[in-house]
Amino acid sequence: MAGIAAVFFCPASAFTANTLDITVDETGDAIAIFRFTLEGFLENAIPQSILEEELLKGLGTSSEPPELITMDRSSATIRMKKFASLFDVPTGTEYRTVSMDFKKAEVALQQSAVNSIVSADFSPATITVTFPDAYNRRFTDSDVLPALSHIIIDPVKAASAAQNPSANGAIKVVSTPEGARVEIDGIYVGTAPATFTEIPEGPHTLRFSMDNYESVEKTVTVKEGQTIQISVFLAYAQPTPTYAPGFAGVVALFGIALLLCVMAVRRRM
C-alpha cells in the first residue's frame, strides 16, 4: 500500500531547466529559447497544454503575457514583450532589461493543479542574454537573472557628445543580493545592477529595497560628466515573532504557578 500511496501522492515527474537563451531586438522585445528536461513515468502523459500554461506563467516578465511560438517535450521558443526598456543617452541607446526570479516560478507551480505530479527546478544551469549589437552576458546556476544595463553606441551621437559634454552625470549601482529595487529621489528607476545616466548635478537620495530584506538609503552628490559607483548590502529582515492569542496570559499564569510552588516548598522546610 505504501508503494501505491507514493505513486499517487508523491511528485512522479521532474521538470529541470537546462538553458535559457534570450536575444533582445532593437525594440526591446526578446526571443527566448528555453531548453528543459522532463523525466519520470509521466513524461509523455502530462498534456502539452498544461506544460505550456505553467511555462508561460513561469517566464512572464511584464504586464503583457509572453507569447509561445513553438514548443515540444524538450524546448520552447517564446516571445517576451517589453523585456528591455529603451532610453536615449548622449552616446546612443541604453537597454535596461527586467529581472527574472525563477524561484517564484517554482512557487507558482507548487500552487498549481499539477503540483502533486510534477516537481520543478525552473533555475536554468546556463542563462545567456544577447543585445542587438551582439554583446552578451552569461550566468550559471543562478536562481535570479538580474536586471542588466547596456548602451549601444551610435557613432553620430557619440561624436556630438564628445564635442558637447553633458552637464549631467551618472550613477552605477550594485546590490547584494542582486535585483534590489532602486529609487532616485523617490522615483523608481529600475533594479540593481545598472547604470543610470543623465542624472542632474547635485545631491540625490537613493533607496534600495527588496522583499524580505531591510531597505537601505544613501545620499550622493553627482558631478558633471562623472559616474558615481555605489555598492550596497541588504541585510535579511528577521521576522517578528508572533504568538497565538492568549500566549502572554499563559506565560503569566505559568510564572505565578511556579512562584506558588517555590513558596510552598520553603514553608515545608
C-alpha positions in Angstrom: 0.0 0.0 0.0 2.9 2.4 0.8 4.2 2.0 -2.7 0.7 2.7 -4.2 0.4 5.8 -2.0 3.8 7.0 -3.2 2.6 6.7 -6.8 -0.5 8.8 -6.1 0.8 11.4 -3.7 4.5 12.0 -4.4 5.8 14.0 -7.4 6.4 11.5 -10.1 8.0 13.7 -12.8 10.8 16.2 -12.6 10.9 19.4 -14.7 14.5 20.6 -14.9 15.6 23.8 -16.7 18.8 23.3 -18.7 19.5 26.6 -20.6 17.7 29.9 -21.3 19.0 31.9 -24.3 17.4 35.4 -24.6 18.0 37.6 -27.7 16.9 41.2 -27.3 15.8 43.0 -30.5 16.0 46.7 -31.3 12.5 47.4 -29.9 13.2 45.9 -26.5 11.2 42.7 -27.2 13.1 39.4 -26.9 13.0 35.9 -28.2 13.8 33.3 -25.5 14.8 29.7 -26.3 14.2 27.6 -23.1 15.6 24.1 -23.1 14.4 21.7 -20.3 14.2 18.0 -19.3 11.1 16.3 -18.3 11.7 13.0 -16.5 9.5 10.2 -14.9 6.8 7.9 -16.0 4.5 10.8 -16.7 6.9 12.3 -19.3 4.5 11.6 -22.1 1.3 11.7 -20.1 1.2 15.3 -19.0 -1.0 17.2 -21.5 1.0 19.7 -23.7 -1.5 22.4 -22.8 -0.7 22.2 -19.1 3.1 22.3 -19.8 2.6 25.4 -22.0 0.4 27.1 -19.4 2.9 26.6 -16.5 5.9 27.5 -18.6 4.4 30.8 -19.7 3.4 31.6 -16.1 7.0 31.0 -15.0 8.6 33.2 -17.7 6.3 36.2 -17.6 8.3 39.4 -17.2 5.9 42.3 -17.9 2.2 43.3 -17.9 2.0 41.7 -21.4 1.9 37.9 -21.2 4.7 36.1 -23.1 3.7 34.5 -26.4 4.5 30.9 -27.1 5.9 30.4 -30.6 6.8 26.7 -30.6 7.2 24.0 -28.0 8.0 20.3 -27.8 8.9 18.0 -25.0 12.4 19.4 -24.5 12.3 23.1 -25.6 10.2 26.1 -26.1 10.6 29.3 -28.1 8.9 32.3 -26.5 8.4 36.0 -27.4 8.7 38.2 -24.4 7.2 41.7 -24.9 9.0 44.7 -23.3 11.8 42.6 -21.9 14.0 45.7 -22.1 13.2 49.4 -21.8 15.0 51.8 -24.1 16.4 55.2 -23.1 18.1 57.9 -25.2 21.6 58.7 -23.8 24.2 61.2 -25.2 26.2 58.4 -26.8 23.4 56.1 -28.1 20.6 54.0 -26.7 20.6 52.3 -23.3 18.8 49.0 -22.9 17.6 48.1 -19.4 16.3 44.6 -19.0 13.9 43.3 -16.4 14.9 40.8 -13.8 13.6 37.2 -13.6 13.2 35.3 -10.3 12.9 31.6 -11.2 12.1 30.6 -7.6 8.8 32.5 -7.9 8.0 30.2 -10.9 8.6 27.2 -8.7 6.3 28.6 -6.1 3.6 29.2 -8.7 3.9 25.6 -9.8 3.5 24.4 -6.3 0.2 26.2 -6.1 -1.0 24.8 -9.4 -3.1 21.8 -10.3 0.0 19.7 -11.2 2.0 20.2 -8.1 1.2 16.6 -6.9 2.7 15.0 -10.0 5.5 17.4 -11.1 8.5 18.6 -9.1 10.2 21.5 -10.8 13.6 23.3 -10.9 13.0 26.4 -13.1 16.5 27.8 -12.5 18.5 27.2 -15.7 22.0 25.8 -15.5 23.1 28.5 -18.0 21.5 31.8 -18.9 22.6 34.0 -21.8 21.3 37.4 -22.7 22.3 38.9 -26.1 21.7 42.5 -27.1 21.2 43.8 -30.6 24.9 44.7 -31.1 25.8 41.0 -30.2 27.1 42.0 -26.7 26.1 39.3 -24.3 26.1 38.4 -20.6 26.2 34.8 -19.3 25.2 33.4 -15.9 25.5 29.9 -14.5 23.5 28.2 -11.8 21.6 31.4 -10.8 18.1 31.5 -9.3 17.7 35.1 -10.4 18.5 36.8 -13.7 19.4 40.3 -12.6 18.4 43.4 -14.4 21.0 44.4 -17.0 22.0 47.7 -18.5 23.8 48.1 -21.8 24.4 51.1 -24.1 24.6 50.6 -27.8 26.8 53.3 -29.2 25.6 55.5 -32.0 28.7 57.0 -33.8 26.8 60.2 -34.7 25.6 60.7 -31.1 29.0 59.8 -29.7 30.8 62.3 -31.9 28.3 65.0 -30.9 28.6 64.2 -27.2 32.4 64.4 -27.4 32.0 68.0 -28.8 29.3 69.0 -26.4 29.9 67.3 -23.0 26.8 66.7 -21.0 26.2 68.8 -17.8 24.8 65.7 -16.1 26.4 62.7 -14.5 25.6 59.0 -14.0 25.2 56.6 -11.0 26.2 53.0 -11.3 24.6 50.8 -8.6 25.4 47.2 -7.5 23.5 45.4 -4.7 23.9 42.2 -2.8 21.7 40.3 -3.3 21.2 41.4 -6.9 17.8 42.6 -8.1 17.2 45.3 -5.5 14.7 47.9 -6.5 16.3 51.3 -6.9 14.6 54.7 -6.3 16.3 58.0 -7.0 14.6 60.9 -5.2 11.5 58.8 -4.6 11.1 57.8 -8.2 11.6 54.1 -9.2 14.2 53.8 -11.9 15.0 50.1 -12.1 16.8 47.3 -10.4 20.5 46.7 -9.5 23.0 46.2 -11.0 22.5 49.1 -13.5 23.9 52.4 -14.6 21.5 55.3 -14.6 22.6 58.1 -16.8 21.5 61.8 -17.4 21.3 62.4 -13.6 21.4 66.2 -12.9 24.3 67.6 -10.9 23.8 67.9 -7.2 22.7 65.8 -4.2 20.3 62.8 -4.7 18.8 60.3 -2.3 18.9 56.6 -3.4 16.7 53.9 -1.8 17.3 50.2 -2.3 14.6 47.7 -1.3 13.8 44.1 -1.8 11.2 41.7 -0.3 12.3 40.1 3.0 15.4 42.4 3.2 15.9 45.7 5.1 15.9 48.8 2.9 19.0 51.0 2.6 19.1 54.7 1.8 22.2 56.6 0.6 22.7 60.3 -0.3 25.2 61.0 -3.1 26.4 64.1 -5.0 26.5 63.8 -8.7 29.1 65.8 -10.6 29.1 66.9 -14.2 30.5 64.2 -16.6 31.3 61.8 -13.8 29.9 58.3 -12.9 29.5 57.5 -9.2 29.6 53.8 -8.2 27.6 52.7 -5.2 27.6 49.2 -3.7 25.1 48.3 -1.0 24.4 45.2 1.1 20.9 44.5 2.1 20.6 42.6 5.4 18.0 39.9 5.7 15.0 41.1 7.7 14.4 38.8 10.7 10.7 38.1 11.0 9.0 39.5 14.1 7.9 36.6 16.4 4.2 36.2 16.5 2.3 34.4 19.3 -1.0 32.8 19.5 -3.8 34.7 21.2 -3.5 34.4 25.0 0.2 33.4 24.9 1.2 36.2 27.2 -1.5 35.2 29.7 -0.3 31.6 29.6 3.2 32.7 30.4 2.0 34.8 33.3 -0.1 32.0 34.8 2.9 29.7 34.5 5.1 32.2 36.3 2.5 32.6 39.1 2.2 28.8 39.5 6.0 28.4 39.7 6.2 31.1 42.3 3.5 29.4 44.5 5.3 26.1 44.2 8.6 27.7 45.5 6.8 29.4 48.4 5.1 26.1 49.3 8.4 24.2 49.4 10.0 26.9 51.6 7.2 26.7 54.1 7.7 22.9 54.4 11.4 23.5 55.1 
